[in-house]
Amino acid sequence: MSAALAVTVAGFALWNPQGRARPQPSLLPPNERRRAPDTVAVALEVAQAACANAGRDPARLPMVFASTYGDLAITDYMCSTLAKAPTTLSPTRFHNSVHNAAAGYWSIATGCHEPYCALSAGRYTFANGLFAAALQVCAEQTDVLYVAYDIDARGPQTQITHSQGILGVALVLTPDGSGTRLELAAVADRAADTVFAASANAMADSLPLVVALERGAVDVLRLPLGPESALQVQVRHR
């Protein structure tokens, strides 16, 4: 493959437990840790672990945060409350409902003043977030932290939104260096747009890449990037 972009994975981390267990990120004080929504908890947990594995200072990394649906638990709470008793809506939960909540918590907890973006591309979120992070690495010649996460649907959302469990993955990407190299290119491919089973988390597209990183072998992946396109990722270990 002739790569459009090439980056190196300096470190990565995964949170994909059985059941609905949630992480307890040590970056947050105990009171904040208890109040933080699941999306914030999993995003901070994997981001911190990826930075530690990469030997990078979290305060010095630009970031890309990606989530397909944001915090589905808070969305369910807000819709239910607005329908039944709107004057009782919690300001804290409203504050945590915004799509960039996890990125904001991370910036405050780490004292990071580097730029970040928080994106969603629906079904194609993981690949678009990875592509955006790799573009920034190559354009700016800087390390970038990429964090992708989703949680389970709640209430009436389960009828239209298929996501279960808590899943988060984070990668520290660098322009060059020893480690696993990712060569990425956008390609036309309708077949890549497969749908995961209803039992899968909405960020399940991340798992083939994590498996490839853990295996330590050359792999070529095609991750759904759009209705008729894929992000082709060649994984080279060196």
N, C-alpha and C positions, 0 to 999 in steps of 0.2 A: 504494500500500500504506500502510495506517496502521501506522506502526512501533511496536513495543513497546519497542524500545531503539534508540538512535542514538549512535554513537561515531565518532571521526575516527581515521584511520590516520596517525600521525605519521611512521612509517618502517617498512619491511619488508625482509626478505631471504630468499633461497631458495638451497638447496644441492641440486642435482639433476643430478649428473654422469653422463656415459656410463660404463658399466662399474662397477667396484667401488671407484673411487677414494674416499679418505676425506680429510676436511679435516684441517688441522693448526692447531688454535686457538692463537693467540699468547698467550691468557690463561694457559695452563698452562706451567710450566717444562718444558724439553726432556724430562727423565726422566718426568714425569707425562704429558706429551703422548704419549710412546711407549706407556705402559702403559694409558692411558685406552681404554676400549672404544669401538667405533664410535658407539654411541648418544650417549655423552658428547661425543665429538669433534664430531659434526654439530650437536648441540643448542647447544653453546657457540659454535660458529662462526657459526651464523645469529643467535643471540641477540646476540652482540657486534656483528655487522654491522647488525642492525636498530636497536640503541641508537645506534650511530654515525650511521646515516642519519637518525634522528629527532633527533639532538643531545641525547640524554638521558644522564644519569649512571646507569650500571647499578646502582650501589650504592643508589639511591633508588627503585627500581621494585618494587612487588609483582609476583608472577609466577604464571602458570598454565603448567605443563608437561604435555603430553599425548603419549602413545604408545600405539598399539593393542596392541602385544605386548611392549613393553620390549625388553631385549637378547636377541634370539633366539640369537645366537652363544653367549653365556654359558649360556643355558638348555640348549642342545644339549650344551655341555661338561659342565655339572653333571649332567645326566641320564646321560650316557655314563659319567662318572667314578663316580657313585654306583652304577651297575649293575655296573661292572667292578672298581673299586679305590677304595672310598669313603674309605679313610684317607688317600688322596693328594689329596683335594680342596683346592684353593688357597683360603686365607682371603681373599686379595685379590679373586679372581674371585667368591667368595661375597659379599663386601662390595659389589661392583659389580653384583650380580644384582638388587638391590632396585629397585622401580619409580621411586623418587625419587632414584636415583643422580645423574642429570644435573643435577637441581635442586640437589642438595647440592654437587656440584662447582662449579656456577655461583655459589652463595652464598659459598662459601669463596674462590673465585678473585677475585670482585669485591668481597669484604668487605661483602656486602649482608645487612642484618639485617631486611629487610622480609619479610612473610609470603609463603609460596608454597603451592601445592597441586600434586600430581602425580596425574593422573587417567587412566583408561582407560574407554572405553565400547564396547569391541569394534569392530564394523563402523562404529559411529557416533561414533568418538572425535573426529575433527576438528571436526565441527559442535558437539558437546557442549562441547569445550574452548573454542571460540570464543564460544559462548553464555555459558559460565561467566565468561570474561574480561570480556565486555561487561557482564554483570550487575554485576561488581565495579566496573567503571569508573563505571557509572551510579549505583550505590548509594553508593559512597564518594567520588565526584567526584574520582577520582585517576587518574593514568596507570597502565597495567598492561602488562606484557610477556607476550605469549602465544607459546609455543614448542611446535611440534608436529613429531614426527619418528618415523621407523621405519627399520629396516634389513632385510636379506634373511634369509630363513629358511635354516637349516642342517640337515644330516643328515636323520633321519627326519621332522622337522617339515615338510619340503617336501611331504610327502604330504597334509598336512592344513591347512597354513598357506601361503597364497599371498601372498608378499611378496618382491620382488627389488630389489636395489640399495640405495642409501642416499639418503634424501630428508629434508630438514628445511626448515621454514619458520618464520619468526618475525615478529611484528607488535608494534609499540608502539602501543597504543590510548589515546586521550585523550578526555576528556569533550567538548571543543570545540576549535576552532581551524581554521586554514586547512589544506587538504589534502583527501584523499578521505574522504567520509562514508559510513559503512555504516549502513543502516537494517535492523534484524533483527527477525523475528517468527517464532514457532513456528506452523506450519500443518499441517493434516491433509493427507497426501499419500502414498499407497502407491507411486506411480510413482517417487518420488525414491529409493527403496531399490534402486538398480541395483548390480550387482556388476562391479567392474573385472576386466579380463582377468587371467589368472594371471601374466602378465609384469609387472603393475603393482606398485608399492610399496604397502604397506598404508595409507600416508598420502596416496595419490593424490587423495583428496577435496579436498585443499588446492589443487590445481593450477588449477581453474577460477577461484578467487578471485585467485590470483597473476596469472593471465592478465588478469583484469578490471582489476586494479590497474595492470598495466603498459600496458594498452591506452589508458587515459585516457578511456574512453567509458562512458556509462551502461549498466549491465548489471543484470539480475535473475537471481539464482542460486537454486537450491533444493538444499541440501546435506542428505544423509540424517541425520536426527536420531534416528530410531527406526523400528521396523518399519512404522508407519503415519503417520509424521510427518516433516516436513522443516523445516530452518531456512532461511526465505526471506531472502535478503540482497540488498538493493538498493544498488548501488554508484553513488554520485554524486560526480563530480569537480567541484571548485569552486576 
